[in-house]
Amino acid sequence: MTVRSLAPLAGGWKQAFHLATNGSGSYGKGLNLARNGAVAQIHTQPGRISAAVAAKKATHQATIHIPELTATQWDTLAAKLANDPQAVADLVANRIPATIADSGHAGGISLAPPSDGITFSCSCPTGQTHRVCDHSAALGHAVAERLTSTPSLLLGARGMTARALAAHVRDLVDGADPGPLPADANGTVRATQLYSLAAHRPPQTPPALDLDTVNSVTWSDPPIPGPRAHALTQMTTDAAARAGNLLAGATAAPHDELADVVRILASPDGVDHLVAAQHATGIPEATLRAMMIGYRHGGPAGAHATLAATRVTTDALERARETIHASRAVGLATITIDGGSLTDTTAGVQIRPGPDGRWYPFTLWRADEWRPAPGACDDPAEAFRAARRARAARPLRR
């Protein structure tokens, strides 16, 4: 089975939204507003997407109107999803399936509206004439940014909630054989899908159980050289936490061996294993401590970016530097390219490319020692701003 993503949904929205603005100058101005965080929480209801947008010391209420899908179209989409085991597994696990993002796999039904079906309104003078304005354009860009991770945003505006769609699909497949387990290109079945398909099967009567005969489980030390009881408790707690994250779809993946070591170190009791981790990896304790911070901020990619910047081309670094200068995030200082990173030595801030394609912010801790900061982002200018914010909140140590 080919692995599908939610990218086609964001791409379809971007294309329709761009055409709907009809070459207006507000399209570019709205992009700058969205990148600068001017768009507040986005709200959806059938036929409309709205949010408060701040610009020029004033806040306006912007709205984008889109047509709802008909009942027949929802029936067609639900029937297509019901025939996709992976989509069924995702819906049962309260996730939006990637199938819904691609009209080619969704029975020809596209969640992205046609460009001629998109209209705009806003509380500003321009928006009151139902023309696109800077505020509604900013809202459109913010929607595009969030669709890859929050497809329910467009689902609700098209007239359906994720819960209602899942119930509709359940009705179509109730009692049916869930079919083959969905696997990726390597033949691997995700634990979340396996759990969801098992949970979807009709309930069975559990065997009788006499609770009076069940004793509480306690750990005792196994024979040497097995792990001690304390270590068994830690491993069990860690496994339970990882399983919970898998079921919730919140696991940062993939974990390689080094990232897994840092993950354990970043746990509440992980610092107790710092000496063992240093011997096992050959990485100095100070670097491991910094990687623990990087992991807490950005998961496995954040840990690796803390150890070293991911190799990218000189052209990519130059483009990122130009983006930062164009956004005026750097002020009048000079950004240098050093060791695969972009550094403002005067301000004591740096951004590095990570293995996941994002830029990770760092601040100078001591001489030649950089500490990771929160705010990793696809946009190098926004990551640079995050580094400057972290530097302002944490003075340089001598």
C-alpha angles and dihedrals in degrees: 000000000000114000111240129198137200092249095103090061093055090043093052091049093048092053095046093044092049092051091047091058088060096213095308118165087231089075093072095037090052090052091057091048092051093048090051092055097252094141114088126201112327118231126196135194130162108303099005147065118198142174141161111259123197119210134152095001091306133096122216133186109240124192134188115201120208132171120260121237115252124246089252091054092050090050090052092048093047091050091052092049091048089061092053112081092198092052091049090050092050094048093049087052090053094252129126108246119235088231089075091062095063118061088200089067096031099068093267092299112131122199088201106087123231114265093242089056094059118093132169139220135171141171090246119095094257093047093050087067088056093248124131111268134184091267098051090043089054089052091052092053091047090052090052091051094051100042095081090062102023109039090159086076090075094032091064094046090054089056108266136093122219090240093052092047091050090051090049092052092045090056090054096050100032109142093359125128106266089221127219119350112261111247134181126241091281093052094253118146114212115234091229092057093046091050093047094050091048091049090050095059117100113278118259129209108261119230118262112271127196103214091193090070096051116097126200115261116248131181121234129177112273121219116290130294089035121102117279123253092257091054091048090053091051093048092048093049091048093048091049092050092049092048090051091051091049092053091047092048090236100118116125105224152234106032117193122192095271093046089050091054091051091046090059091046090052091055119100094264096029097104088072088070096050096106092048091048091051091053092045097049103028089227117135118254093243091054092048090052090052090048089053089058090046090052092051090051100041112005120231093340091052091052093050093046088054091054094047141335114264113250113259132163122274088242090058091051091048092050090050091050091050090049091054093048092047091052091051089229090132099051113203097329126108124248117213129198108232128163093345092307135102111237136186099196094184094055094037095234134126140176126206133193112246130210090257094059095256128119117243122208123225136179129207109259102176132341107317092349118116125194123203119246131198121263109073108177144171088237111075091204092056091046089051090052089051090054091051091049090051091048091052090052095047119047118217114268118223 
